[in-house]
Amino acid sequence: MILDYEPGDKVTNPNNKDWGIGQVQSIINSKVTVNFENVGKKVINADAIKLEKIK
């Protein structure tokens, strides 16, 4: 699986828009650690949730 974002990129979680904008911290296999402005750090399973990159 190839992800279209990398550490430092800004993303949103389409399933939880109220989390706000997040910044990708790290990517290990399909686990993406994102620091969201409203809920803090979350580990996202990229196989289950498609984060949306903010351009």
PLY file of the C-alpha trace (Angstrom):
ply
format ascii 1.0
element vertex 55
property float x
property float y
property float z
element edge 54
property int vertex1
property int vertex2
end_header
0.00 0.00 0.00
1.33 3.41 -0.95
0.12 6.38 1.07
-0.13 9.82 -0.51
1.15 11.70 2.55
4.31 11.82 4.61
5.45 13.25 7.97
4.77 16.97 8.14
1.74 16.88 5.83
-1.57 18.31 7.01
-4.56 15.93 6.91
-8.13 15.54 8.11
-10.02 12.43 9.16
-13.20 12.30 7.04
-14.89 10.13 9.69
-14.18 12.69 12.45
-14.11 16.17 10.92
-14.49 17.71 14.39
-10.94 16.54 15.22
-9.77 19.43 13.08
-6.61 19.59 11.00
-3.87 17.17 11.91
-0.17 16.98 11.11
1.31 13.58 10.26
4.02 12.73 12.80
5.12 9.27 11.65
4.14 6.36 9.42
5.03 2.79 10.35
3.53 0.22 7.99
-0.19 1.10 7.96
-0.14 2.93 11.32
-0.12 6.70 10.90
0.42 8.90 13.96
-1.29 12.27 13.56
-1.40 15.22 15.97
-4.88 16.76 15.58
-5.61 20.31 16.73
-8.76 19.43 18.74
-8.04 15.93 20.12
-4.27 15.62 20.21
-2.25 12.64 19.03
-4.06 9.70 17.43
-2.78 6.53 15.76
-4.78 5.85 12.61
-4.95 2.51 10.81
-4.53 3.62 7.19
-5.98 0.29 6.00
-9.31 1.20 7.62
-9.41 5.01 7.39
-8.41 7.08 4.38
-7.03 10.37 5.66
-7.57 13.34 3.36
-4.48 15.38 2.57
-4.87 19.16 2.69
-3.18 20.75 -0.28
0 1
1 2
2 3
3 4
4 5
5 6
6 7
7 8
8 9
9 10
10 11
11 12
12 13
13 14
14 15
15 16
16 17
17 18
18 19
19 20
20 21
21 22
22 23
23 24
24 25
25 26
26 27
27 28
28 29
29 30
30 31
31 32
32 33
33 34
34 35
35 36
36 37
37 38
38 39
39 40
40 41
41 42
42 43
43 44
44 45
45 46
46 47
47 48
48 49
49 50
50 51
51 52
52 53
53 54
